[in-house]
Amino acid sequence: MEVVSIRIPHELKKKMKEVDVNWSEEIRKFIEAKVREYRKKKALEEIDAMLANLKTEKGTAIKYLRED
């Protein structure tokens, strides 16, 4: 495992100690969710870019439907 450290205000640290939460696990879950979210967003942007570059003629969809 890797170590990542962050700085937070002193008051926030005091409030965190008052709550019975495994902060390492909570932060790890949050980061994993954000990574998944950003990867999905990037994949959708790449798909949109590929679709924008496709050149189709008018009536292409109808032609493919008739072929099926």
Z-matrix of the N, CA and C atoms (Angstrom, degrees):
N
C 1 1.449
C 2 1.510 1 110.03
N 3 1.317 2 114.37 1 154.72
C 4 1.462 3 121.63 2 177.10
C 5 1.523 4 109.70 3 -102.76
N 6 1.316 5 116.16 4 159.14
C 7 1.454 6 121.42 5 177.62
C 8 1.522 7 108.41 6 -109.98
N 9 1.330 8 115.08 7 131.13
C 10 1.460 9 121.67 8 175.35
C 11 1.515 10 106.69 9 -124.64
N 12 1.321 11 116.38 10 130.56
C 13 1.465 12 118.28 11 179.60
C 14 1.521 13 109.55 12 -119.06
N 15 1.326 14 115.22 13 149.27
C 16 1.460 15 121.37 14 178.73
C 17 1.524 16 108.67 15 -133.58
N 18 1.305 17 115.13 16 159.87
C 19 1.459 18 120.23 17 175.64
C 20 1.524 19 108.10 18 -106.84
N 21 1.326 20 115.04 19 133.89
C 22 1.456 21 120.85 20 177.26
C 23 1.522 22 108.44 21 -130.90
N 24 1.321 23 116.96 22 157.71
C 25 1.469 24 119.19 23 177.99
C 26 1.535 25 111.54 24 -62.99
N 27 1.314 26 115.37 25 149.28
C 28 1.458 27 121.84 26 -178.49
C 29 1.528 28 111.13 27 -57.26
N 30 1.320 29 117.11 28 -42.67
C 31 1.464 30 121.30 29 -179.60
C 32 1.525 31 111.28 30 -60.37
N 33 1.319 32 116.95 31 -40.20
C 34 1.464 33 120.30 32 178.58
C 35 1.522 34 110.49 33 -64.49
N 36 1.305 35 117.51 34 -41.10
C 37 1.470 36 121.72 35 178.71
C 38 1.524 37 110.15 36 -60.93
N 39 1.331 38 117.28 37 -41.13
C 40 1.460 39 120.72 38 177.96
C 41 1.523 40 110.63 39 -63.02
N 42 1.324 41 117.13 40 -42.53
C 43 1.463 42 121.46 41 179.34
C 44 1.524 43 111.15 42 -65.70
N 45 1.324 44 116.76 43 -37.00
C 46 1.462 45 120.81 44 178.49
C 47 1.526 46 110.88 45 -63.04
N 48 1.324 47 117.45 46 -37.69
C 49 1.464 48 121.27 47 -179.67
C 50 1.531 49 111.73 48 -68.15
N 51 1.324 50 116.57 49 -25.70
C 52 1.466 51 120.58 50 -179.65
C 53 1.529 52 112.28 51 -73.91
N 54 1.325 53 116.98 52 -17.56
C 55 1.456 54 121.84 53 -175.93
C 56 1.527 55 108.60 54 -106.10
N 57 1.322 56 115.45 55 136.29
C 58 1.468 57 119.83 56 -179.58
C 59 1.534 58 109.31 57 -86.28
N 60 1.338 59 115.49 58 84.02
C 61 1.466 60 122.07 59 -177.69
C 62 1.517 61 108.55 60 -136.51
N 63 1.321 62 116.11 61 141.24
C 64 1.464 63 121.10 62 173.35
C 65 1.531 64 106.34 63 -82.92
N 66 1.330 65 116.36 64 90.75
C 67 1.463 66 120.96 65 -173.41
C 68 1.518 67 112.68 66 -63.29
N 69 1.308 68 117.66 67 -34.68
C 70 1.470 69 119.80 68 179.00
C 71 1.522 70 110.28 69 -60.00
N 72 1.326 71 115.85 70 -45.21
C 73 1.467 72 120.20 71 -179.68
C 74 1.526 73 111.27 72 -67.43
N 75 1.317 74 116.73 73 -42.31
C 76 1.465 75 120.61 74 179.59
C 77 1.533 76 111.33 75 -61.93
N 78 1.310 77 116.46 76 -44.62
C 79 1.471 78 120.82 77 -179.85
C 80 1.525 79 110.25 78 -67.44
N 81 1.334 80 117.48 79 -39.18
C 82 1.463 81 121.88 80 177.99
C 83 1.533 82 110.28 81 -60.82
N 84 1.339 83 117.01 82 -45.84
C 85 1.460 84 121.15 83 178.50
C 86 1.525 85 111.49 84 -62.08
N 87 1.330 86 115.77 85 -41.68
C 88 1.461 87 120.42 86 179.19
C 89 1.530 88 111.12 87 -61.58
N 90 1.324 89 115.95 88 -45.97
C 91 1.469 90 120.50 89 -179.45
C 92 1.528 91 110.48 90 -63.96
N 93 1.335 92 117.60 91 -42.80
C 94 1.466 93 120.74 92 178.49
C 95 1.524 94 110.78 93 -60.27
N 96 1.324 95 116.99 94 -42.74
C 97 1.470 96 120.76 95 179.47
C 98 1.524 97 110.83 96 -64.33
N 99 1.322 98 116.88 97 -41.88
C 100 1.464 99 120.33 98 179.64
C 101 1.526 100 111.40 99 -65.80
N 102 1.317 101 117.30 100 -40.10
C 103 1.468 102 121.13 101 178.07
C 104 1.528 103 109.66 102 -61.46
N 105 1.346 104 117.19 103 -45.34
C 106 1.474 105 120.70 104 177.52
C 107 1.530 106 110.26 105 -59.80
N 108 1.323 107 115.87 106 -44.58
C 109 1.463 108 120.48 107 -179.01
C 110 1.532 109 111.44 108 -60.82
N 111 1.327 110 117.23 109 -47.39
C 112 1.463 111 120.81 110 -179.08
C 113 1.528 112 112.40 111 -67.91
N 114 1.338 113 117.08 112 -34.85
C 115 1.468 114 119.90 113 177.54
C 116 1.520 115 110.78 114 -67.14
N 117 1.347 116 117.41 115 -40.41
C 118 1.462 117 120.77 116 176.37
C 119 1.515 118 110.70 117 -62.94
N 120 1.330 119 115.66 118 -43.76
C 121 1.466 120 120.53 119 179.96
C 122 1.529 121 110.58 120 -61.33
N 123 1.325 122 116.65 121 -43.97
C 124 1.464 123 120.83 122 179.56
C 125 1.525 124 110.55 123 -63.66
N 126 1.337 125 117.27 124 -42.60
C 127 1.464 126 120.88 125 179.70
C 128 1.528 127 110.16 126 -62.63
N 129 1.333 128 117.58 127 -42.57
C 130 1.463 129 120.34 128 178.81
C 131 1.528 130 111.59 129 -64.47
N 132 1.323 131 116.89 130 -38.64
C 133 1.466 132 120.25 131 177.23
C 134 1.528 133 110.94 132 -63.54
N 135 1.341 134 116.72 133 -40.05
C 136 1.463 135 120.42 134 178.39
C 137 1.528 136 110.61 135 -65.94
N 138 1.322 137 117.17 136 -40.88
C 139 1.466 138 120.86 137 177.90
C 140 1.524 139 110.17 138 -64.11
N 141 1.328 140 117.01 139 -43.87
C 142 1.464 141 120.68 140 177.96
C 143 1.531 142 111.00 141 -59.76
N 144 1.337 143 116.44 142 -41.30
C 145 1.459 144 120.32 143 179.23
C 146 1.528 145 110.95 144 -64.33
N 147 1.333 146 116.50 145 -41.51
C 148 1.468 147 119.73 146 178.24
C 149 1.522 148 110.79 147 -64.63
N 150 1.319 149 116.92 148 -42.99
C 151 1.461 150 120.32 149 179.68
C 152 1.522 151 111.80 150 -65.22
N 153 1.321 152 116.56 151 -35.20
C 154 1.464 153 120.36 152 179.24
C 155 1.529 154 110.77 153 -66.58
N 156 1.331 155 116.92 154 -28.92
C 157 1.459 156 121.22 155 -178.37
C 158 1.528 157 113.60 156 -85.83
N 159 1.336 158 116.72 157 -9.41
C 160 1.458 159 119.41 158 178.27
C 161 1.523 160 109.93 159 -69.76
N 162 1.302 161 115.25 160 133.99
C 163 1.449 162 119.91 161 177.72
C 164 1.521 163 108.22 162 -105.10
N 165 1.298 164 114.87 163 120.81
C 166 1.455 165 118.90 164 179.84
C 167 1.522 166 109.23 165 -126.19
N 168 1.286 167 114.24 166 150.88
C 169 1.449 168 120.45 167 177.06
C 170 1.518 169 108.72 168 -91.33
N 171 1.300 170 115.84 169 157.67
C 172 1.451 171 119.96 170 177.49
C 173 1.531 172 108.06 171 -63.90
N 174 1.332 173 115.25 172 133.12
C 175 1.456 174 120.12 173 179.78
C 176 1.515 175 113.58 174 90.69
N 177 1.323 176 118.44 175 4.86
C 178 1.466 177 121.27 176 -178.46
C 179 1.522 178 111.19 177 -62.03
N 180 1.317 179 117.03 178 -43.14
C 181 1.469 180 120.06 179 -178.48
C 182 1.523 181 110.40 180 -62.90
N 183 1.315 182 116.47 181 -43.19
C 184 1.475 183 120.14 182 179.20
C 185 1.518 184 110.12 183 -62.84
N 186 1.327 185 116.30 184 -40.97
C 187 1.464 186 121.14 185 179.83
C 188 1.536 187 110.04 186 -60.72
N 189 1.338 188 117.53 187 -46.01
C 190 1.464 189 120.41 188 -179.95
C 191 1.515 190 111.68 189 -66.10
N 192 1.320 191 117.61 190 -37.62
C 193 1.470 192 120.65 191 177.85
C 194 1.533 193 110.65 192 -63.40
N 195 1.292 194 116.37 193 -42.05
C 196 1.470 195 119.46 194 -179.94
C 197 1.524 196 111.48 195 -66.65
N 198 1.347 197 116.21 196 -35.20
C 199 1.457 198 119.57 197 178.76
C 200 1.526 199 111.24 198 -65.60
N 201 1.322 200 116.21 199 -36.09
C 202 1.473 201 119.87 200 179.53
C 203 1.504 202 109.35 201 -72.40
